[in-house]
Structures are given as C-alpha cells and as structure tokens.
Amino acid sequence: MSQHNKLWISLVMAIAAFLRSYSGIDLGVDDATATAIVGAIWSALVWLIPNGKPVSKPDGDQNG
C-alpha cells in the first residue's frame, strides 16, 4: 500500500461512523454502545495496519 495507510483507514472509519450515525443503521445496541464499538474497531485497525515505508526518489531527481 502506501506510507499513509493509517490515514486511509482513519478516513474510511470516519466515513463509516458518520454513515452509521446519520443514516440510522441499527446495530442492535444503544447509540453510546454503537459508538464505542465503532471506536474500538477503528483503534484496533489503526494499531494493526502498519504504515508503509516512504518511497525514496532516485539520486538524480531534481524536482523534489
């Protein structure tokens, strides 16, 4: 993937949390518990998914 893996998983989970909250998706629990579940999954994914190493530029690249 890329060096921004944690950024992408956070953006996806933020969108998922927003959609769950505002579209009325029912997880079978109250709102506070559902928020805690989404937050726990979010934290676990950010912890589990490592960032990739930055891509190094060739020595002769003058554009960066």
C-alpha positions in Angstrom: 0.0 0.0 0.0 1.5 3.4 0.8 3.1 5.3 3.6 -0.3 6.8 4.5 -2.0 3.5 5.5 -3.2 4.8 8.9 -4.6 7.9 7.3 -6.7 5.9 4.8 -8.1 3.5 7.5 -9.0 6.5 9.7 -10.7 8.3 6.8 -12.7 5.1 5.9 -13.7 4.6 9.6 -14.7 8.2 10.0 -17.0 7.9 7.0 -18.4 4.6 8.3 -19.0 6.2 11.7 -20.7 9.2 10.0 -22.9 7.0 7.9 -23.9 4.8 10.8 -24.8 7.8 12.9 -26.7 9.8 10.4 -28.3 7.1 8.3 -29.8 5.3 11.3 -28.1 2.0 10.8 -29.2 -0.2 13.7 -26.5 -2.4 15.3 -29.0 -3.7 17.9 -27.5 -1.6 20.7 -28.0 1.9 22.0 -26.1 4.8 20.4 -23.4 5.1 23.0 -22.5 1.4 22.8 -22.6 1.5 18.9 -20.2 4.5 19.0 -17.9 2.6 21.4 -17.9 -0.5 19.1 -17.0 1.6 16.0 -14.3 3.4 18.0 -12.8 0.1 19.2 -12.8 -1.4 15.7 -11.3 1.9 14.5 -8.5 1.9 17.1 -7.7 -1.8 16.5 -7.4 -1.3 12.8 -5.1 1.7 13.1 -3.0 -0.2 15.6 -2.8 -3.4 13.4 -2.2 -1.8 10.0 1.4 -0.6 9.7 2.4 2.4 7.6 4.5 1.6 4.5 8.0 2.9 4.1 8.4 6.2 2.2 9.3 5.7 -1.4 12.8 7.1 -2.0 13.4 9.2 -5.0 16.3 8.4 -7.4 19.5 10.3 -6.8 19.2 12.4 -10.0 15.7 13.7 -9.4 15.8 17.5 -9.2 12.0 18.0 -8.8 11.5 17.2 -5.2 
